[in-house]
């Protein structure tokens, strides 16, 4: 999966980044290299969030799909 990440230079120094495709997914760091590690971790964390249990009927199927 490829996602666009917007990297900003912070006014107080360092960097912060946001992932527009995942609302609320953002992180910060003192260095650019640290920011790249942090943004990968933030994306994984945002995508791993559990949502409410799925309500399925007798003829419905619930499947897992890797992206």
C-alpha positions as CSV (number, residue, x, y, z in Angstrom):
1,X,0.0,0.0,0.0
2,X,1.3,3.5,-0.8
3,X,0.0,6.6,0.9
4,X,0.8,10.2,0.4
5,X,2.3,11.9,3.5
6,X,2.5,15.7,3.9
7,X,5.7,16.7,5.7
8,X,5.8,20.1,7.4
9,X,8.7,21.9,9.1
10,X,7.6,22.8,12.6
11,X,8.1,26.5,13.6
12,X,9.8,25.4,16.8
13,X,12.2,23.1,15.0
14,X,11.8,19.5,13.8
15,X,9.1,18.2,11.6
16,X,5.5,17.0,11.7
17,X,3.6,14.9,9.1
18,X,0.0,14.1,8.4
19,X,-1.6,11.4,6.2
20,X,-4.6,12.9,4.4
21,X,-6.1,9.6,3.5
22,X,-6.3,8.6,7.2
23,X,-8.1,11.4,9.2
24,X,-6.3,12.1,12.4
25,X,-3.1,10.2,11.5
26,X,-0.2,12.5,12.3
27,X,3.1,12.5,14.0
28,X,6.2,14.6,14.8
29,X,9.9,14.2,15.3
30,X,13.1,16.2,15.7
31,X,14.8,14.8,12.6
32,X,13.5,13.9,9.1
33,X,14.8,10.3,9.5
34,X,13.0,9.9,12.8
35,X,9.9,11.4,11.3
36,X,9.9,8.7,8.6
37,X,10.0,5.9,11.2
38,X,7.3,7.7,13.3
39,X,5.0,8.1,10.3
40,X,5.2,4.4,9.4
41,X,4.4,3.5,13.0
42,X,1.5,6.0,13.1
43,X,0.0,4.6,9.9
44,X,0.2,1.0,11.2
45,X,-1.4,2.1,14.4
46,X,-4.2,4.0,12.7
47,X,-4.9,1.1,10.4
48,X,-4.9,-1.4,13.2
49,X,-7.7,0.3,15.2
50,X,-10.6,-2.1,15.9
51,X,-14.0,-0.9,15.1
52,X,-17.4,-1.9,16.5
53,X,-18.2,-5.6,16.1
54,X,-19.7,-6.5,12.7
55,X,-23.4,-7.3,12.7
56,X,-23.9,-10.1,10.1
57,X,-27.0,-12.0,9.0
58,X,-27.5,-15.6,8.2
59,X,-26.4,-15.3,4.6
60,X,-23.6,-12.7,5.1
61,X,-19.9,-13.3,4.9
62,X,-17.2,-11.5,7.0
63,X,-13.7,-11.8,5.4
64,X,-10.3,-10.3,6.1
65,X,-8.4,-8.6,3.3
66,X,-4.7,-7.6,3.5
67,X,-3.8,-4.4,1.7
